[in-house]
Amino acid sequence: MKCRAWLVVMVLVCAWMSGCGERALVCEGVVVETDEQFLGEVTWKMLVSGAAHSCGLTMDGEVYCWGGNTYGQLGHCSAMDARTPVRVGGEELRFVTISAGDYHTVGTTEDGEVYAWGRNQVGQLGDGTRQDRIQPVRVLLDEKIVMISAGANHTLALGDGGIVYAWGRNLEGQLGDGTAERRTRPVRVAGEGWYRHISAGGNHSLGIVFTNFLYAWGSNESGQLGVCAGMGEVCKIQQVHRPTRVHGVGLWMVSAGRAHSVGISSHEQSKTYGWGDNQFGQVGRDRAKNVVKEQYFAPVLIADADVFEMVEAGANHTMALTKEGVAYGWGSNQFGQLGDGTMQDRDEPVPVKIDREFWSLSPGGYHTVGLGRDGVAYGWGNGFGLGSDREEPRALQVQGLEVRY
């Protein structure tokens, strides 16, 4: 028997308000809601996850978010949590890419403008204030942006000319401007490097230039910058406030976690590397090659290093895809965020227990979301980030669709 689609429609009034030199979207009202039958009409382009929320970008440029919403990181004119995907406010906005930090979300539009919403305690929204936002606000940046990356409490943006901009928390130097000053507006990252790829982590940042050299800046408390190559265990570098080259490896992609980093080499036969905090096995070091340690201060090959073509770092776990779209995970698994059907930490890659192939994966704080090659959004791990009240150690389809206009 076919499910009957149902709609509950109420008016949402949105008005652009300006004051004190700021521009913010103020909204009142609620929900256009449908069941999962309507979900089939949405074609996902990408999925991202934060500490306790997830978001998806459709092929039409619309953004939907679900999960925890304490600071407005879902962007739907409310501080209410959402169990199902909810349309981000600002109907006129069409996004081409999105990224989720711990409790804030950012996205770029077709025109290369950047919008942000959610927590803004240290200026991570880049709107010149420290006011949380429950609706997208324009980041004060004039250059056309082609890539965006939200860290725990800071944000990176890559301009079409290869220049990187940063804003938010900077106590550990993660903005790379040579200072430790918090920034509520974008500042240019120091140096003359022309970047093509960026990634913001917990309190550190990574960037790859066009020559495939890797640069890192910010906190190095656990070796997550990888700048201690050749120094062994005597490396005393705790913080780097300007981009510093990571020697010994060239990468074509990199991803920063809370206190660890992972990347795939640019050599003809790609290899996967990890470094930094390994308390839960998130670096993925092969036991056969070395005794597993709690920290790696320089990039090391992970187990099964030559089988992956995509790797992404979450808070304390890592997810990867083979060229066939098979998903693997390793690291912290307290909430089932590896998707292997258990809650046991893993220090080597284990397959996600689902008979599906994936286009992409996005590990968050304690959960993971993945875009299947069937076009369906899947999630596993801590239920709060999935819009559920229980842990899900196996991949499940994201259910329902709730739209706010």
C-alpha positions in Angstrom: 0.0 0.0 0.0 1.3 3.4 -1.0 2.2 5.9 1.7 0.0 8.9 1.5 2.0 12.2 1.4 0.8 14.8 3.8 1.5 18.5 4.1 1.1 20.9 7.0 1.6 24.4 5.8 2.0 27.6 7.8 3.2 31.0 6.8 6.8 32.0 7.3 7.5 35.7 7.2 11.1 36.8 6.5 12.3 40.3 6.3 15.8 41.7 5.8 16.6 44.0 8.7 19.7 46.2 9.0 21.0 47.9 12.0 24.3 48.9 13.7 26.1 48.3 10.4 24.9 44.6 10.3 22.7 42.8 7.9 20.7 39.9 9.3 17.6 37.9 8.3 14.8 37.9 10.8 12.2 35.2 10.5 9.0 34.1 12.2 6.7 31.1 11.6 7.0 27.4 10.8 6.7 24.3 8.8 5.9 22.8 5.5 6.3 19.1 6.3 6.2 16.0 4.2 6.9 12.3 4.7 9.8 10.4 3.3 7.9 9.9 0.0 8.8 13.5 -0.8 12.4 12.8 0.1 12.7 10.8 -3.2 12.3 14.1 -5.1 15.4 15.6 -3.6 18.7 14.9 -5.3 21.6 15.3 -3.0 24.9 16.9 -4.1 26.8 16.6 -0.9 26.4 15.9 2.8 28.4 17.4 5.8 28.3 16.8 9.5 29.3 18.9 12.6 29.6 18.0 16.3 25.9 17.2 16.7 24.2 18.2 13.4 24.2 17.3 9.7 23.4 19.2 6.5 22.8 18.3 2.9 23.0 20.3 -0.3 20.7 19.5 -3.1 21.4 19.7 -6.8 19.1 22.7 -6.9 21.3 24.6 -4.4 19.0 24.2 -1.4 20.4 23.3 2.0 18.7 21.1 4.5 19.9 20.5 8.1 18.9 18.2 10.9 20.1 17.2 14.4 21.1 19.5 17.3 20.3 23.2 17.0 21.4 24.8 20.3 23.1 27.7 18.6 21.0 27.9 15.4 23.4 25.8 13.3 20.4 24.3 11.4 19.6 27.8 10.0 15.8 27.5 10.0 14.9 30.6 12.0 14.6 28.6 15.2 16.7 27.1 18.0 14.6 23.9 18.0 16.3 20.6 17.2 15.1 18.7 14.1 14.7 14.9 13.7 14.3 15.2 9.9 16.0 17.5 7.3 14.7 21.0 7.5 15.2 23.7 4.8 17.7 26.4 5.7 16.1 29.9 5.6 16.7 32.4 2.8 14.7 31.1 -0.1 16.6 33.3 -2.6 20.0 31.8 -1.7 21.4 29.0 -3.9 24.5 27.3 -2.6 27.2 25.4 -4.5 29.1 24.0 -1.5 28.7 23.8 2.3 30.7 22.9 5.4 29.9 22.2 9.0 31.9 23.2 12.1 31.2 22.0 15.6 28.2 24.3 16.0 28.2 26.5 12.9 27.5 26.0 9.3 28.8 27.9 6.2 28.2 27.8 2.5 29.1 29.5 -0.7 26.7 30.7 -3.4 26.9 30.6 -7.2 28.3 34.1 -7.1 31.1 33.1 -4.7 29.6 34.8 -1.7 29.9 33.2 1.7 27.0 32.8 4.2 27.2 31.4 7.7 24.8 30.6 10.6 24.9 29.1 14.1 27.3 29.7 16.9 29.4 32.9 16.8 31.0 33.1 20.2 34.5 33.8 18.8 33.5 35.3 15.5 33.5 32.1 13.5 30.6 33.4 11.3 32.7 36.2 10.0 30.0 38.9 10.0 31.8 41.3 12.3 29.9 40.3 15.4 29.9 37.6 18.1 26.1 37.1 17.9 24.7 33.7 17.2 22.6 33.5 14.1 19.6 31.2 13.4 19.5 32.2 9.7 22.3 32.7 7.1 24.2 36.0 7.3 26.7 37.3 4.8 30.3 36.9 5.7 32.2 40.2 5.2 34.3 39.1 2.3 34.4 40.6 -1.2 36.6 38.1 -3.1 34.9 35.2 -5.0 35.3 32.1 -2.9 35.6 28.6 -4.4 36.1 26.4 -1.4 35.0 26.7 2.3 36.0 24.7 5.4 34.5 25.1 8.9 36.6 24.0 11.8 35.6 23.6 15.4 35.5 27.3 16.1 37.1 28.9 13.0 36.5 29.0 9.3 38.8 29.0 6.2 37.8 30.2 2.7 39.8 29.8 -0.5 39.5 32.6 -3.1 39.6 31.9 -6.8 43.0 33.5 -6.9 44.5 30.9 -4.5 44.5 33.2 -1.5 43.2 31.8 1.8 41.1 33.8 4.3 40.3 32.9 7.9 38.2 34.1 10.8 37.1 33.0 14.3 39.1 31.5 17.2 42.9 32.1 16.9 44.3 31.4 20.3 46.5 28.6 18.8 47.3 30.5 15.6 44.8 28.5 13.5 44.0 31.6 11.4 47.6 31.7 10.2 47.9 35.5 10.2 50.9 35.6 12.5 48.9 36.5 15.6 46.8 34.9 18.3 44.0 37.5 18.1 40.4 36.4 17.6 38.9 37.7 14.3 35.3 38.4 13.7 36.0 39.4 10.1 38.1 37.5 7.5 41.8 38.1 7.4 44.3 36.9 4.9 46.4 33.9 5.8 50.1 34.9 5.8 52.5 33.9 3.1 52.6 33.9 -0.7 51.4 30.3 -1.2 48.8 29.8 -4.0 46.5 27.2 -2.5 44.1 24.8 -4.2 42.8 22.9 -1.2 42.1 23.8 2.5 40.8 22.0 5.6 40.0 23.5 9.0 40.2 21.2 12.1 39.8 21.5 15.8 42.4 24.1 16.5 44.6 23.7 13.4 44.4 24.3 9.7 45.9 22.7 6.6 46.4 23.8 3.0 47.8 22.4 -0.2 49.4 24.6 -2.8 49.4 24.0 -6.6 52.8 22.2 -6.4 51.1 19.7 -4.0 53.2 20.9 -1.0 51.3 20.7 2.2 51.3 23.6 4.7 50.0 23.6 8.3 49.4 26.1 11.0 47.7 26.3 14.5 47.9 23.9 17.4 50.5 21.1 17.3 49.9 19.7 20.7 49.3 16.2 19.4 51.5 16.5 16.3 48.5 17.2 14.0 50.5 19.7 11.9 53.0 17.1 10.9 55.8 19.7 10.9 58.1 17.6 13.2 59.4 15.2 10.4 62.9 14.1 11.3 62.6 15.4 14.9 61.4 12.1 16.4 59.8 12.3 19.8 61.7 15.4 20.8 59.6 17.8 18.8 58.7 20.7 21.0 56.7 22.7 18.5 53.3 23.4 20.2 51.9 26.1 18.0 52.6 27.6 14.6 51.0 31.0 13.8 52.0 31.1 10.1 51.8 28.4 7.4 54.7 26.1 7.7 55.6 23.5 5.1 55.2 19.8 6.0 58.2 18.0 4.6 58.5 14.4 3.3 55.1 14.0 1.6 53.2 15.6 -1.3 49.4 15.4 -1.1 46.5 16.0 -3.5 43.9 16.0 -0.7 44.0 16.5 3.1 41.5 16.6 6.0 41.9 18.0 9.5 40.1 16.4 12.5 39.9 17.6 16.0 43.6 16.8 16.8 44.7 14.5 13.9 45.1 14.8 10.2 44.8 12.5 7.2 45.7 12.9 3.5 46.2 11.1 0.2 49.5 11.4 -1.7 49.9 13.0 -5.1 52.0 10.2 -6.4 50.8 8.1 -9.3 50.0 5.3 -6.9 48.2 7.1 -4.2 48.9 6.4 -0.5 46.9 7.3 2.5 48.7 9.0 5.4 47.8 10.0 9.0 49.4 11.9 11.8 48.6 13.6 15.1 46.5 12.3 18.0 46.0 8.5 17.9 44.4 7.9 21.3 41.5 6.1 19.7 43.3 4.7 16.7 42.1 7.5 14.4 45.5 7.8 12.6 45.0 4.2 11.4 48.6 3.1 11.8 49.3 -0.5 10.7 50.3 -2.6 13.7 52.5 -4.7 11.5 54.6 -1.7 10.7 55.0 -0.3 14.1 53.7 -0.4 17.7 50.6 1.8 17.7 51.4 5.0 19.6 49.1 7.7 21.0 50.7 10.5 18.9 52.4 10.7 15.5 54.3 13.9 14.9 54.9 13.4 11.2 52.8 11.7 8.5 52.9 7.9 8.5 51.3 5.4 6.1 48.1 3.9 7.5 47.0 0.3 7.1 45.8 -0.6 3.6 47.3 2.7 2.5 47.0 2.1 -1.2 43.3 1.2 -1.5 41.6 4.5 -0.7 40.8 7.4 -3.1 39.1 9.6 -0.5 39.7 10.1 3.2 38.0 12.5 5.7 38.8 13.2 9.4 36.1 13.5 12.0 36.6 14.6 15.6 38.2 11.4 16.7 37.5 9.0 13.9 38.3 8.7 10.2 36.3 7.6 7.2 37.5 6.6 3.7 36.3 5.3 0.4 37.8 3.0 -2.1 37.5 3.7 -5.9 34.6 1.2 -5.9 32.7 3.3 -3.3 33.2 0.9 -0.4 33.2 2.7 2.9 35.7 2.1 5.7 36.3 3.7 9.1 38.7 3.7 12.0 39.3 5.4 15.3 36.7 6.2 18.1 33.6 4.2 17.9 31.9 4.9 21.2 28.6 5.7 19.5 28.9 3.5 16.5 30.2 6.3 14.3 32.4 3.8 12.3 29.2 2.0 11.1 30.7 -1.5 11.5 27.9 -2.7 13.7 29.9 -2.4 17.0 30.9 0.2 19.5 34.5 -0.9 19.6 37.4 1.5 18.7 39.4 0.5 15.7 43.1 1.3 14.9 42.9 -0.2 11.4 40.3 0.3 8.7 37.1 -1.7 9.0 34.2 -1.8 6.4 30.9 -0.1 7.1 28.2 -2.8 7.4 25.9 -1.8 4.5 25.4 -3.3 1.1 25.7 0.1 -0.6 28.4 2.1 -2.5 29.0 5.7 -1.6 30.0 8.9 -3.5 31.2 10.7 -0.3 31.4 10.4 3.4 31.5 13.1 6.1 32.5 12.2 9.7 31.4 14.6 12.4 31.8 14.8 16.1 30.3 11.4 17.0 28.4 10.4 13.9 28.9 10.0 10.1 26.8 10.8 7.1 27.3 9.4 3.7 25.9 10.0 0.2 25.1 6.7 -1.5 25.5 6.1 -5.2 21.8 5.4 -5.1 21.3 9.1 -4.3 20.1 8.4 -0.7 21.5 10.0 2.4 22.7 7.6 5.1 23.9 8.1 8.7 25.3 6.2 11.6 26.6 6.9 15.1 25.4 9.3 17.8 21.7 9.7 17.2 21.6 13.4 18.2 23.6 14.3 15.1 21.2 12.2 13.0 18.0 13.5 14.4 17.5 10.4 16.6 17.5 9.7 20.3 19.6 6.6 20.1 23.0 5.4 18.8 23.0 3.7 15.4 26.1 1.5 14.9 24.9 0.5 11.4 24.1 2.7 8.5 20.5 3.8 8.2 18.7 6.0 5.6 18.0 9.6 6.7 14.2 9.7 7.0 11.6 12.4 6.2 11.8 15.9 4.9 10.6 19.0 6.5 10.7 22.2 4.6 10.5 25.8 5.8 9.9 28.6 3.3 
